[in-house]
Amino acid sequence: MALIKPFRALRPPKHLAEKVAALPYDVMNVAEAAAMASGNPYSFLHISRPEIDLPAEMDPYAEPVYEKGRENLQRFTAEGILVQEPRECYYVYRQKMGAFVQTGLVVCAGVDDYESGVIKKHELTRADKEEDRVKHIDYLDANDEPVFYTYRNDPAITAIVARAASAEPAYDFTTDDGVSHTLWVVDDRAVIDELTARFASIATLYVADGHHRSAAAGRVRDLRRSANRDHTGDEEYNWFLTVIFPDSEMTIMPYNRVVKDLNGFTVAEFMARVGEHFSVSPEEGRFEPKSRHQFGMYLEGRWYQLVPKQGSFDEHDAVSHLDVSILQNNLLGPVLGIRNPRTDQRIHFVGGIRGTGELERLVTGGEYRVAFSLHPTSMAELMHLADVGKIMPPKSTWFEPKLRSGLFVHLLT
C-alpha cells in the first residue's frame, strides 16, 4: 500500500507565487537558467540552480554551489519570500496546457515505499546526477523540487480532489509558456485523513519523472539515520516531496534524438545500412509519427519515414518492443555506433515540447547531422514495464507540462 502524509510546506505568499515559480532545474542549462532569473530576485532558480549567482567559471558540482543554495533558501525564508504553513496540509495542484488538464495531489511519500518497491521505477540513475541531488538536498535540508508520480486512476480519490479544488485557490496564474497553475490548500483534517486512507488502498505508485530525486531522498535518509542515535522513523527526512497524478490525466510526449555525425559513412552508405532493418520512404515536409513503430528521420534537408521490418524486434518483450529500443537496437547502436546513449557525447535528446522544427534547426545549424522523431511511449507501456521489473532505455519519456518549482518546499527538520 502507498503511504503518504501531509506536511507544513514552505511556500510563497499569493502575491509572489508567479514570480517565485520556476521550471525544474534539469530542463535548462546554466546560461538558460541565468537568463530566466535575470532581473527577478524572487525566482526559485536562485535556490534550485544557485550556480547562476556565482562566477561563470565555477564548477556546478563544487561545494560553494550547494552552500549558495542553502544561503539563498535561508534568505528567501528570512525575507518572507517563502513562508512555512502553520499546520500540516495536502495541496491540490492543477495545470492546464491548451485543452489538456492534469490535477495532482501534493504530498510526502515514504522513502520506505521507494526502497520496498511500492513505488516502482522504470529508469536507471546516473551516479553523478544522483550524487549532485544528494548534496543539494542535504545542504538545503529540504526537498526543494517535487518528484512526479502517477497511479492507476481511483474514482474515489478523484472525487475527493475535485471537491477540494472547488474552493477558492491559494494561487492561480499563467506562466509565459501559456500553462496555467492553480493550487488549493487542503487543511481540513477529515479530508486529509480520508485521502491518506484512500491512498493506503493503492498498491503501487509509479515514478513518472524524478528518478534521481527519489534515489537521492533515500540516500539522504540513510545519511540522517546513521547520524541520529535517536532515530525513530518518524522524522521528516524519512519522507520526500511528490505530486501524484492519476494515469488518466498524464501526457507523455516523444523524446527525440539528434546525432552529430554519420559514424564515418557517406550519406549513400548510411541510407543503405538504415534500409537493412527499416523500410525507408521520403516525405514531403516534416514527418511526425502518428502511431507506434513509425519514425521520422531528417537528413540532408529532407524527412524520411522509417518503419521497422518484420523480425527486427520482439513485439512480446516489454523492453524490446518500445520504439526507443527499436531505434537504439537497429540504428543508433549498430549503424551510428552509439552503444551507450547515457554517456555518448555524439547524441543529444530533445523533448517533444520543442517540436520537429527544433530537430530541423539543430541539423540545419550544422552541429548535428541527422535527427530522429519518435512516437511517444504510452502510460500503459511505462506501467507494465515497471510492474514486471524492467528498465526503459534512457530518455524514453518526456512529460508535459512540467511541474513548477518553488510553490511548495518540504523541510527535512
C-alpha positions in Angstrom: 0.0 0.0 0.0 1.1 3.6 -0.6 1.8 5.6 2.5 1.5 9.4 2.2 1.5 12.1 4.8 0.7 15.8 4.9 3.4 18.4 5.6 4.0 22.0 6.5 5.0 23.4 3.2 7.4 26.3 2.8 5.7 28.4 0.1 5.4 31.9 -1.3 2.7 34.4 -0.4 0.0 34.7 -3.0 1.3 37.9 -4.5 4.8 36.4 -5.1 3.8 33.0 -6.3 4.1 33.8 -10.0 7.5 35.5 -9.5 8.9 32.6 -7.4 7.6 29.8 -9.6 10.3 28.3 -11.9 10.8 25.4 -14.3 12.6 22.3 -12.9 16.4 22.6 -12.5 17.1 19.8 -15.1 15.3 21.2 -18.1 17.8 24.0 -18.8 21.5 24.7 -18.8 23.2 27.3 -16.6 23.0 30.1 -19.2 19.3 29.5 -19.8 18.6 29.4 -16.0 20.5 32.7 -15.6 18.5 34.3 -18.4 15.2 33.1 -16.9 16.1 34.5 -13.5 17.6 37.8 -14.8 16.0 40.8 -13.1 13.9 38.6 -10.8 15.3 38.2 -7.3 12.3 36.1 -6.3 12.9 33.4 -8.9 13.3 29.9 -7.3 16.1 29.3 -9.7 18.3 31.1 -7.1 17.7 28.0 -4.9 17.4 25.2 -7.5 20.2 26.5 -9.7 22.3 28.5 -7.3 25.3 28.5 -9.6 23.6 31.4 -11.5 24.6 33.6 -8.6 28.3 32.5 -8.7 31.1 33.2 -11.2 30.6 31.6 -14.6 33.7 29.5 -14.3 32.5 27.9 -11.1 32.2 24.1 -11.3 28.4 23.4 -10.8 29.2 20.5 -8.5 31.6 22.4 -6.3 30.8 22.9 -2.6 30.2 26.7 -2.9 27.3 26.0 -5.2 25.5 23.9 -2.6 26.4 26.4 0.1 24.9 29.2 -2.1 21.7 27.2 -2.5 21.4 26.9 1.3 22.2 30.6 1.7 19.6 31.6 -0.8 16.9 29.4 0.8 17.6 31.0 4.2 17.4 34.4 2.6 14.1 33.6 1.0 12.7 32.5 4.3 14.1 35.5 6.3 12.7 37.9 3.7 9.3 36.3 3.7 9.6 35.2 0.1 8.8 31.7 1.4 6.7 31.2 4.5 6.1 27.9 6.3 2.5 26.7 6.6 1.3 26.8 10.3 -0.1 23.2 10.1 0.3 20.0 8.1 -1.7 20.1 4.8 -2.1 18.4 1.5 -2.2 20.5 -1.6 -4.1 20.1 -4.9 -2.0 21.3 -7.9 -3.7 21.7 -11.3 -2.0 22.6 -14.6 -3.7 23.5 -17.9 -1.9 23.4 -21.2 -4.3 24.1 -24.0 -7.1 21.6 -23.8 -5.0 19.3 -21.5 -5.7 19.4 -17.8 -3.9 17.4 -15.0 -4.7 17.7 -11.3 -2.4 16.1 -8.8 -2.1 15.8 -5.0 1.0 17.3 -3.4 2.1 15.0 -0.5 5.1 13.5 1.2 5.8 9.9 0.1 7.8 7.5 2.1 11.4 6.5 1.5 10.5 3.0 2.7 7.9 2.7 -0.1 10.5 3.6 -2.7 13.0 1.1 -1.3 10.5 -1.7 -0.9 9.1 -1.3 -4.5 5.7 0.0 -3.6 7.0 3.0 -5.7 8.1 1.5 -8.9 10.8 3.0 -11.2 11.4 2.5 -14.9 14.8 4.2 -15.4 18.3 3.8 -14.0 20.0 6.7 -12.4 23.4 8.2 -13.2 25.8 8.2 -10.3 27.0 11.8 -10.9 23.5 13.2 -11.1 22.3 11.3 -8.1 25.3 12.5 -6.0 24.5 16.1 -7.1 20.9 15.7 -5.8 22.1 14.2 -2.6 24.3 17.1 -1.8 21.8 19.6 -3.0 19.0 18.2 -0.7 21.4 17.7 2.2 22.8 21.2 2.1 19.3 22.8 1.8 17.9 20.5 4.5 14.9 20.3 2.2 13.3 18.7 -0.8 13.0 21.8 -2.9 11.6 20.2 -6.1 8.9 17.6 -6.2 9.0 14.2 -7.8 6.4 13.5 -10.4 4.4 10.3 -9.6 1.4 8.6 -11.1 -1.1 5.8 -10.1 -3.9 3.9 -11.7 -6.9 6.2 -11.5 -9.1 5.8 -8.4 -12.5 7.4 -8.8 -12.8 7.9 -5.0 -9.6 9.9 -4.9 -10.6 11.9 -8.0 -13.9 12.8 -6.3 -12.1 14.0 -3.1 -9.6 16.0 -5.0 -12.4 17.6 -7.2 -14.2 18.7 -4.0 -11.0 20.3 -2.7 -10.5 22.1 -6.0 -14.0 23.7 -5.8 -12.8 26.1 -3.1 -11.0 29.4 -3.5 -7.4 28.7 -4.7 -4.3 29.8 -2.9 -2.6 30.5 -6.3 -3.9 30.9 -9.8 -1.6 32.3 -12.5 -0.4 31.6 -16.1 3.3 31.4 -17.0 4.9 32.7 -20.1 4.5 29.4 -21.9 0.7 29.6 -21.6 0.4 26.9 -18.9 -1.9 27.9 -16.0 -1.1 26.8 -12.5 -3.7 26.6 -9.7 -3.1 25.5 -6.1 -5.5 24.7 -3.3 -4.6 24.1 0.3 -6.3 21.0 1.9 -6.2 21.7 5.6 -9.4 20.0 6.8 -8.2 17.1 9.0 -11.1 14.9 8.0 -10.3 15.3 4.3 -6.6 14.8 5.0 -7.4 11.5 6.8 -9.7 10.4 4.0 -7.1 10.9 1.4 -4.4 9.2 3.4 -6.7 6.2 3.9 -7.7 6.0 0.2 -4.0 6.0 -0.9 -3.4 3.2 1.6 -5.5 1.1 -0.7 -3.4 2.0 -3.8 -1.0 -0.9 -4.3 1.6 0.9 -6.5 2.8 4.3 -7.3 5.0 4.9 -10.4 7.8 7.3 -10.9 7.0 9.4 -14.0 9.8 11.9 -13.7 12.3 12.3 -10.9 14.3 9.1 -10.5 17.4 10.9 -9.3 15.4 13.0 -6.8 13.7 9.8 -5.5 17.0 7.9 -5.2 18.7 10.9 -3.6 15.9 11.2 -1.0 16.7 7.6 0.1 20.4 8.3 0.4 19.8 11.5 2.4 17.6 9.5 4.7 20.3 6.9 5.2 22.8 9.7 6.0 20.5 11.3 8.5 19.5 8.0 10.1 23.2 6.9 10.6 23.9 10.3 12.2 20.9 10.2 14.5 21.3 7.9 17.5 17.6 8.5 18.4 16.2 7.8 15.0 12.6 6.6 15.2 11.4 6.5 11.6 9.0 9.4 12.2 11.5 12.2 11.3 10.7 14.4 8.3 13.8 13.1 6.5 12.0 9.7 6.1 9.7 11.4 3.6 10.1 13.4 0.4 8.1 15.8 -1.7 5.9 14.4 -4.5 3.0 15.4 -6.7 0.9 12.4 -7.6 -1.4 12.4 -10.7 -3.9 9.8 -11.9 -2.6 8.0 -15.0 -5.7 9.0 -16.9 -4.6 12.7 -16.8 -0.9 12.2 -17.8 0.5 13.2 -21.1 3.8 11.8 -22.5 5.5 13.5 -25.4 8.1 11.9 -27.6 11.8 12.2 -26.6 13.6 12.8 -29.9 17.2 12.3 -30.9 19.9 14.2 -32.8 23.3 12.8 -33.7 26.4 14.7 -34.6 27.8 12.6 -37.4 27.1 9.5 -39.6 29.8 7.4 -37.9 32.1 7.7 -41.0 29.5 6.7 -43.6 28.7 8.6 -46.7 25.0 9.5 -47.0 24.5 6.7 -49.5 26.3 4.2 -47.3 24.3 5.3 -44.3 21.0 5.1 -46.1 21.8 1.6 -47.2 22.6 0.5 -43.7 19.4 2.0 -42.4 17.5 0.1 -45.1 18.7 -3.2 -43.7 16.2 -3.0 -40.8 13.8 -0.3 -41.9 11.6 0.4 -44.8 12.5 3.9 -45.8 10.2 6.3 -47.7 10.8 10.1 -48.4 8.2 12.5 -47.1 7.0 15.9 -48.3 7.6 18.3 -45.4 8.0 17.4 -41.8 7.1 14.0 -40.6 5.8 13.3 -37.1 5.0 9.6 -36.3 1.3 9.1 -35.9 1.5 5.6 -34.3 3.8 3.1 -32.7 6.7 1.7 -34.8 6.9 4.8 -37.1 10.0 7.0 -37.0 10.9 10.2 -38.7 14.4 10.9 -39.9 15.7 14.3 -41.0 18.9 14.2 -43.1 20.3 16.5 -45.8 17.3 18.8 -45.6 14.7 16.1 -46.1 12.4 14.0 -44.0 12.0 10.2 -44.3 9.6 7.8 -42.7 11.2 4.7 -41.2 9.1 1.6 -40.5 11.0 -1.4 -38.8 11.0 -4.6 -40.8 9.4 -7.7 -39.6 11.8 -9.7 -37.3 13.8 -6.7 -36.3 12.4 -6.6 -32.8 10.4 -8.8 -30.4 6.8 -7.4 -30.0 6.2 -9.6 -27.0 9.2 -8.3 -25.0 8.3 -5.4 -22.6 11.5 -3.5 -23.4 12.4 -4.6 -27.0 9.1 -3.6 -28.4 9.4 0.0 -27.3 10.1 2.4 -30.1 13.1 3.9 -28.3 14.5 0.3 -28.1 13.8 -0.4 -31.8 15.7 2.7 -32.8 18.6 2.1 -30.5 19.0 -1.6 -31.3 18.6 -1.4 -35.1 20.1 2.0 -35.9 21.7 4.2 -33.3 23.8 1.3 -31.9 24.8 -0.9 -34.9 24.9 1.8 -37.6 25.8 5.1 -35.8 28.0 3.4 -33.2 26.1 4.9 -30.2 26.4 1.9 -27.8 25.7 3.7 -24.6 23.3 6.6 -25.1 23.7 7.6 -21.5 27.3 8.6 -21.9 27.9 9.1 -25.6 28.6 12.7 -26.3 27.6 12.4 -30.0 23.9 12.1 -29.2 21.6 14.7 -27.8 18.0 14.3 -26.6 15.2 16.8 -27.5 12.0 16.9 -25.6 8.9 16.7 -27.7 7.5 20.0 -26.5 10.1 21.6 -28.8 8.6 20.0 -31.9 10.2 18.7 -35.1 11.1 22.2 -36.0 13.7 22.2 -33.3 15.2 19.0 -34.9 15.4 20.7 -38.2 17.0 23.8 -36.6 19.7 21.7 -34.9 20.6 19.8 -38.1 20.5 22.8 -40.4 22.7 24.7 -38.0 25.4 22.2 -38.6 26.1 21.0 -35.0 24.2 17.8 -35.7 24.0 15.7 -38.9 20.8 13.6 -38.5 17.7 13.8 -36.4 15.0 11.2 -35.4 11.5 11.9 -34.3 9.6 9.2 -32.3 6.1 8.3 -31.3 5.7 8.8 -27.5 5.9 5.9 -25.1 2.4 5.2 -23.6 1.5 5.2 -19.9 0.4 1.6 -20.3 3.8 0.7 -21.6 5.5 2.5 -18.7 3.4 0.9 -16.0 3.6 -2.6 -17.5 7.4 -2.4 -17.8 7.7 -1.1 -14.2 5.3 -3.9 -13.0 7.5 -6.6 -14.5 10.6 -5.1 -13.0 12.2 -4.0 -16.3 14.1 -0.8 -17.1 13.5 1.5 -20.0 16.2 2.8 -22.2 17.4 6.3 -21.2 15.3 9.3 -22.3 12.2 7.3 -23.1 9.6 9.7 -21.8 9.0 13.4 -21.8 6.2 14.6 -19.6 4.4 17.9 -20.1 3.5 20.2 -18.6 6.4 20.4 -16.2 5.8 21.0 -12.5 6.8 24.4 -11.4 9.3 24.6 -8.6 9.1 26.9 -5.6 5.3 26.6 -5.0 5.9 24.2 -2.1 9.1 23.0 -0.3 9.4 20.2 2.2 11.8 20.9 5.1 13.6 17.8 6.4 13.8 19.1 10.0 
